[in-house]
Amino acid sequence: MENLVLSMFKTYDIRTKQENLDDCLKNRLYNALAVYYRDIVKAKSIVIGRDTRLYVPEIAQGLAQAMSQAGLQVYLNPLPISTCQFYFTCMQHRDSAGIMVTASHNPKEYVGMKLMAPQLQPIAFQYGPEGGIAKIKELYINNSQIGEDKHGKVTVINYLDRFISYSMKIAGVKDRDLAGLKIMLEFLNGSAGAELALAFQRAGADVDFRNIVPDGFFRMGDPNPIIESSIAPARVQMKEGNYDIGFCFDGDGDRMDIMAANGQQIVPGLNMAIICEKIKDIYKGTKNVVYADVKAIPTSLCEIAKKGLEVHIIRNGHSFIKGKLRDNCDNGYFAAEEESAHYYMNFPFDPDDLSQGYAAVESTLFFALLTARCYKENPKAYERAFEIQNSIYRFREWPLHCEAAPERMQSYMDEVEAKMASLGAVIIKDMDDGSDLDACLMRFNLPKRFDASSSLDGKTWVQVSQRISRSEDAMCRWEVVSNDPDECKKYNDIVRSITDKYVQAGWAKY
């Protein structure tokens, strides 16, 4: 079954290089997806969107045709849009399923899909009706066919203006409210440019755009804001342009990096600590809990807790985080952040009538507008965040490639955990609800959970995180952060001394 490219069925989405899928395999996948949505999900209709990358128009067209043949009503936006605008479109058709054709931040040769069931339920591997992507994989292997052509109707839709108005409303940003702010927006030729440019212009900001025209060749480099070669020109422009704040987005526009005036990133956790109170106000006192991912720096968690909010650690993974927010909405959970610059929220279907319910999705349009509003109202909060950030020392998450011996990955992490435990680390491997964190946090001189009384003043602390990546093949990742440079290096060196042995044995490589 190797020629079936089963590796494209990832933990949280479907993704592979275009060259791996010939016409026969594409049609096989379209059939499997159509059968899944029709017979397993029991969807009567489906929303289909796509980003700007080179090979996705063909796939969006193929999906629309397959779903129509299966008898589903198809709501298709044929223009390149952000994944966030796709989610908003699904909110307008909440009884419909959804497929966004995108490979996110990956290079131009990749294609992929993010999947939704009705009521905006994310579909992932072993998450969703009958196992989600696992079931789709089974149908694909079995070469399931649509059968009789039922000719469902295809309707072209576009909710750009409505998306902008909704986002501005819940962000508390009216026309001209951002006048006086000078902002840079870097799109890396991804698909989010139109929605953000139009919204910020309407809000009155003085905005300069970089690479705003969607271009699937991604001529500036991979559409990923953490790749320095792609983002370096934006850093230079920030330093030379006298901007108040800058925003950088990935290929499908669901990642939002924030730049300070000097071009350096402001980490998502510290931004969440600033904006979380205003997000909380949306819910009129009914919600009080924020999720932060395993890489969130302890200082960010402490700052959020100081606002009187509960902050709980959550495992990585877009579909998993959205699923947890959705499942725990009634328990007071309202937002989440990942240090990969992803922000999530339980967005109200109707901001004026919260009884209509919520959709756990992403919207960089909302979060960018709200961040700009908070910056204008209190720029000193961002100055303080930047000071806090500069007092932290960090070996950003680094990978160990384990293709030569993937069966050994867990043993690498077990050895690191055992070593840290012997040195007195507090080990955290479960979320607040007892479910698996799918990672390991090892903390020194830090609490297991932060609350309003937590303080890091006068302490030397260290946090080591490790996990097996679920979006890359055969890869382990580690990150070390501390308020002391020597301690940060010491613990990172301890991890490297363990992984070095496996690299030297030929079982892994850096």
URGI-V929670 format. One line per field, one symbol per residue. phi: phi as a letter, one per 40 degrees, with the letter a starting at -180 (. if undefined). Layout:
BEGIN
phi->???
END
This chain:
BEGIN
phi->.cccfccccccbabaacdccbcdccccccdcccccccccccgccaacbbacccdbcdccdcccdccccccgccbbbbcccbcccccccccccbccccabbcabfccdcccbaabbbcdgfccbbcgbhdfgfccccdcccccfcbcgdcbfccbbcbabdcccccccccccgbbdgccdhcbbbbbbfgcbcdccccccccccgccbbbbfccdaccfcchdcbccccccbdccccccccbfccabbbbcdbgbbbcbbcdcgccccdcccdcccccccdcdcfgcbabbcbcccccdcccccccccgbcbbcbcchdcccccccccbdccgcbaabbccgbbbaccccbdcacccgbbcabaccccccccccccccacccccccccccccbbacddbbbcbdcacccdccdccccccccccchcccbbbcccgcccfabbbbbgbccbcbcccabcgbbbabbbaaccbbbcfbbbbabbacbcccccdcccccccccdcccccgcaac
END
